[in-house]
Amino acid sequence: MKSAITVKDLSKIFTYNKKDESRGFIANLFSPIRCEVLAVDNISFEIAKGERIAFIGPNGAGKSTTIKMLTGILFPDEGHISVLGLSPSKDRKKLAYRIGTVFGQRSQLFPNLPVTDSMEFFGVMYDMSKVAIKERSTQLIKLFDMESFINQPVRKLSLGQRMRAEIAVSLMHSPEIIFLDEPTIGLDVVAKKALRELLMKINQEENTTIFLTSHDVGDIEHLCERTIIINHGKVIADMPTEMLGRSTTDGNHKDIETAIREMYEANKD
């Protein structure tokens, strides 16, 4: 099976100026104390095409930094990344045509226009023909059950309707990988279930690789076949999701949420 993503010995360090009140304003301004934070620490993993991956960890673990490097937003300090055979830092424009992104708290839709306008805009942005845009829009509107609200301004949609539209728009150009950052945040139980089912359908019908970050155990358990756990910039677990509840030191079966929490605790220092 071909790899969709290959990460080898990846590291990222952030530097910042530390303010020391005892040194005074002038000293802090002209000779600041430089500090470093190792956000991602020599991680490696490989993801096959069509896999559904949960990439999880506590806040500040390095998840967002890793995703930004995978999509070309940030450049790594060390290591190698290959996404669909491309280097995100060198081939960002080419890669953009082959991946989709959805960030739960950042909308990419036009708030005062209907969803169809955003779909058309994304189609044009990805150099799709008018015929292709119309065909793909029709397909996604039906698949995501958006007929009842497709002509309403985005600002009037419920959160569940908006998230369906967000994902549909990100799939306009039929990306081979979709990166999802907290896609079900704030949704009710029914809306979460519907969204998970839609993502599963896209994965099965179009073999779209799903790379998900979420704090919702339901997303992980019901959608992802494999879970990679990161903490303090290091990968601390990489296994089939169904095995998470069995990976306990005392040998007892525990629910996935408990198993994940115990892994965090064991690696908190």
C-alpha positions as CSV (number, residue, x, y, z in Angstrom):
1,M,0.0,0.0,0.0
2,K,1.4,3.4,-1.0
3,S,2.1,6.0,1.6
4,A,0.2,9.2,1.8
5,I,2.4,10.8,4.5
6,T,5.9,9.9,5.6
7,V,7.5,11.7,8.5
8,K,11.1,11.0,9.6
9,D,13.0,12.4,12.5
10,L,10.9,15.7,12.4
11,S,11.7,18.5,14.9
12,K,10.6,22.1,15.3
13,I,12.0,24.7,17.8
14,F,10.4,28.0,18.5
15,T,12.3,30.9,20.0
16,Y,10.9,33.7,22.0
17,N,12.0,36.7,24.1
18,K,11.5,36.2,27.8
19,K,10.6,39.3,29.8
20,D,12.5,39.7,33.1
21,E,11.0,42.6,35.2
22,S,14.1,42.8,37.3
23,R,16.3,43.8,34.3
24,G,14.2,46.9,33.4
25,F,12.5,48.0,30.2
26,I,15.6,49.1,28.3
27,A,17.5,45.8,29.0
28,N,14.5,43.7,28.0
29,L,14.1,45.8,24.8
30,F,17.7,45.9,23.5
31,S,19.2,42.7,25.0
32,P,16.3,40.3,25.6
33,I,16.7,36.8,27.0
34,R,16.3,34.4,24.2
35,C,14.5,31.1,25.1
36,E,13.7,28.0,23.1
37,V,10.8,25.6,23.1
38,L,11.1,22.2,21.5
39,A,7.6,21.9,20.1
40,V,8.1,18.8,18.0
41,D,10.9,16.4,19.1
42,N,12.3,14.0,16.5
43,I,9.0,12.2,15.6
44,S,8.5,9.7,12.9
45,F,5.4,8.0,11.4
46,E,4.0,6.8,8.1
47,I,0.3,6.9,6.9
48,A,-1.0,4.8,4.1
49,K,-3.4,6.2,1.4
50,G,-7.0,5.8,2.6
51,E,-6.2,5.4,6.3
52,R,-8.2,7.2,8.9
53,I,-5.8,8.5,11.5
54,A,-6.4,10.2,14.9
55,F,-3.5,12.4,15.8
56,I,-4.1,13.4,19.4
57,G,-2.5,14.9,22.5
58,P,-3.1,17.4,25.3
59,N,-2.9,21.1,24.6
60,G,0.6,22.2,23.8
61,A,1.7,18.7,22.8
62,G,2.8,19.6,19.3
63,K,-0.3,18.6,17.2
64,S,-1.0,21.9,15.5
65,T,2.7,22.5,14.9
66,T,3.0,19.1,13.2
67,I,-0.1,19.7,11.0
68,K,1.2,23.1,10.0
69,M,4.5,21.5,8.9
70,L,2.6,18.7,7.0
71,T,0.6,21.4,5.1
72,G,3.5,23.7,4.4
73,I,2.5,26.5,6.7
74,L,5.6,26.0,8.9
75,F,9.0,24.7,7.9
76,P,10.7,22.0,10.0
77,D,14.1,22.7,11.6
78,E,15.2,19.0,11.1
79,G,13.8,15.9,9.5
80,H,12.0,14.8,6.4
81,I,8.4,15.1,5.3
82,S,6.8,13.7,2.2
83,V,3.0,14.2,1.6
84,L,1.8,12.5,-1.5
85,G,5.4,12.4,-2.7
86,L,5.8,16.2,-2.3
87,S,7.8,18.3,0.1
88,P,5.4,20.6,1.9
89,S,8.0,23.3,2.3
90,K,9.2,23.2,-1.3
91,D,6.0,22.2,-3.2
92,R,3.3,24.0,-1.1
93,K,1.3,25.2,-4.1
94,K,1.3,21.8,-5.8
95,L,0.3,20.2,-2.5
96,A,-2.5,22.6,-1.9
97,Y,-4.3,21.2,-5.0
98,R,-4.2,17.7,-3.5
99,I,-5.1,18.2,0.1
100,G,-8.1,19.8,2.0
101,T,-8.2,21.4,5.4
102,V,-10.9,22.1,7.9
103,F,-10.3,23.9,11.2
104,G,-13.4,23.7,13.5
105,Q,-13.2,27.3,14.8
106,R,-12.0,29.0,11.5
107,S,-14.5,29.3,8.8
108,Q,-13.6,29.4,5.1
109,L,-17.1,30.2,4.0
110,F,-18.5,33.6,2.9
111,P,-20.8,34.5,5.9
112,N,-23.3,36.7,3.9
113,L,-23.5,34.5,0.9
114,P,-25.1,31.0,0.3
115,V,-22.9,27.9,0.5
116,T,-23.1,27.5,-3.3
117,D,-21.1,30.7,-3.8
118,S,-18.3,29.4,-1.5
119,M,-18.3,26.1,-3.4
120,E,-18.1,27.9,-6.8
121,F,-15.3,30.1,-5.4
122,F,-13.2,27.1,-4.3
123,G,-13.8,25.4,-7.6
124,V,-12.5,28.4,-9.5
125,M,-9.6,28.7,-7.1
126,Y,-8.6,25.1,-7.9
127,D,-8.9,25.7,-11.6
128,M,-11.9,23.5,-12.1
129,S,-14.1,24.0,-15.2
130,K,-17.6,25.3,-14.9
131,V,-19.0,21.9,-15.8
132,A,-16.8,20.2,-13.1
133,I,-17.8,22.7,-10.5
134,K,-21.5,22.2,-11.2
135,E,-21.1,18.4,-11.1
136,R,-19.0,18.3,-8.0
137,S,-21.3,20.8,-6.2
138,T,-24.4,18.7,-7.0
139,Q,-22.7,15.6,-5.8
140,L,-21.6,17.1,-2.5
141,I,-24.9,18.8,-1.8
142,K,-26.6,15.5,-2.1
143,L,-24.0,13.6,-0.2
144,F,-24.0,16.0,2.7
145,D,-27.8,16.5,2.7
146,M,-27.6,20.2,2.2
147,E,-30.6,20.7,-0.1
148,S,-32.7,22.3,2.6
149,F,-30.3,25.1,3.4
150,I,-28.0,25.4,0.4
151,N,-29.3,28.8,-0.6
152,Q,-29.3,30.4,2.8
153,P,-26.6,32.8,3.9
154,V,-23.9,30.9,5.9
155,R,-24.4,33.2,8.9
156,K,-28.0,31.9,9.3
157,L,-27.0,28.2,9.4
158,S,-26.8,26.1,12.6
159,L,-23.3,25.0,13.7
160,G,-24.0,21.5,12.5
161,Q,-25.1,22.8,9.0
162,R,-22.1,25.1,8.8
163,M,-19.6,22.2,9.6
164,R,-21.2,20.1,6.9
165,A,-20.7,23.0,4.5
166,E,-17.2,23.6,5.6
167,I,-16.2,20.0,4.9
168,A,-18.1,19.9,1.6
169,V,-16.3,23.0,0.4
170,S,-12.9,21.6,1.4
171,L,-13.7,18.5,-0.7
172,M,-14.6,20.5,-3.9
173,H,-11.3,19.6,-5.6
174,S,-11.5,15.9,-4.5
175,P,-8.4,16.1,-2.3
176,E,-6.5,12.9,-1.6
177,I,-6.0,13.9,2.1
178,I,-8.2,15.9,4.3
179,F,-6.8,17.4,7.5
180,L,-9.5,18.0,10.2
181,D,-8.8,20.0,13.3
182,E,-11.6,19.6,15.9
183,P,-14.4,19.3,13.2
184,T,-17.1,18.4,15.7
185,I,-16.3,21.0,18.4
186,G,-19.6,22.5,19.8
187,L,-21.9,20.1,17.9
188,D,-24.7,18.2,19.6
189,V,-24.7,14.4,19.7
190,V,-26.9,14.0,16.6
191,A,-24.8,16.4,14.5
192,K,-21.6,14.7,15.6
193,K,-22.9,11.3,14.5
194,A,-24.0,12.6,11.1
195,L,-20.7,14.3,10.4
196,R,-18.7,11.1,11.4
197,E,-20.9,9.1,9.0
198,L,-20.3,11.5,6.2
199,L,-16.5,11.4,6.7
200,M,-16.6,7.7,6.8
201,K,-18.6,7.6,3.5
202,I,-16.1,10.0,1.8
203,N,-13.2,7.7,3.0
204,Q,-14.9,4.6,1.7
205,E,-16.2,6.0,-1.6
206,E,-13.2,8.2,-2.6
207,N,-10.4,6.6,-0.6
208,T,-9.7,10.0,1.0
209,T,-7.1,9.8,3.7
210,I,-8.4,11.3,6.9
211,F,-6.0,13.0,9.4
212,L,-8.0,14.1,12.4
213,T,-7.2,15.9,15.6
214,S,-9.9,16.0,18.2
215,H,-10.4,16.0,22.0
216,D,-13.7,14.1,21.5
217,V,-13.2,10.4,22.2
218,G,-16.3,9.7,20.1
219,D,-14.6,11.0,17.0
220,I,-11.5,8.9,17.6
221,E,-13.4,5.7,18.5
222,H,-16.1,5.8,15.7
223,L,-14.1,7.3,12.9
224,C,-10.4,6.5,13.2
225,E,-8.9,3.0,12.7
226,R,-5.5,4.1,14.0
227,T,-4.4,6.5,16.7
228,I,-1.1,8.3,17.1
229,I,-0.7,10.0,20.5
230,I,1.8,12.9,20.9
231,N,2.9,14.5,24.2
232,H,5.7,17.0,24.8
233,G,6.5,16.9,21.1
234,K,7.1,13.1,21.2
235,V,5.0,10.2,19.8
236,I,4.2,8.2,22.9
237,A,1.8,5.7,21.2
238,D,0.9,4.5,17.7
239,M,-1.6,1.7,17.4
240,P,-4.9,0.5,16.1
241,T,-7.7,2.5,17.9
242,E,-9.4,-0.7,19.1
243,M,-6.2,-1.7,21.0
244,L,-6.0,1.5,23.0
245,G,-8.3,0.2,25.7
246,R,-6.2,-2.9,26.1
247,S,-2.9,-1.1,26.4
248,T,-2.8,-0.8,30.1
249,T,0.0,-1.8,32.5
250,D,-2.3,-3.8,34.8
251,G,-3.6,-5.9,31.9
252,N,-7.3,-4.9,32.4
253,H,-9.5,-3.7,29.6
254,K,-10.4,-0.1,30.0
255,D,-12.4,2.3,27.8
256,I,-10.4,4.4,25.3
257,E,-10.9,7.7,27.2
258,T,-9.4,6.2,30.4
259,A,-6.5,4.6,28.4
260,I,-5.6,7.9,26.7
261,R,-5.8,9.8,30.0
262,E,-3.4,7.3,31.6
263,M,-0.9,7.7,28.8
264,Y,-1.0,11.5,29.2
265,E,-0.4,11.1,32.9
266,A,2.4,8.6,32.4
267,N,4.2,11.1,30.1
268,K,3.4,14.4,31.7
269,D,6.9,15.0,33.0
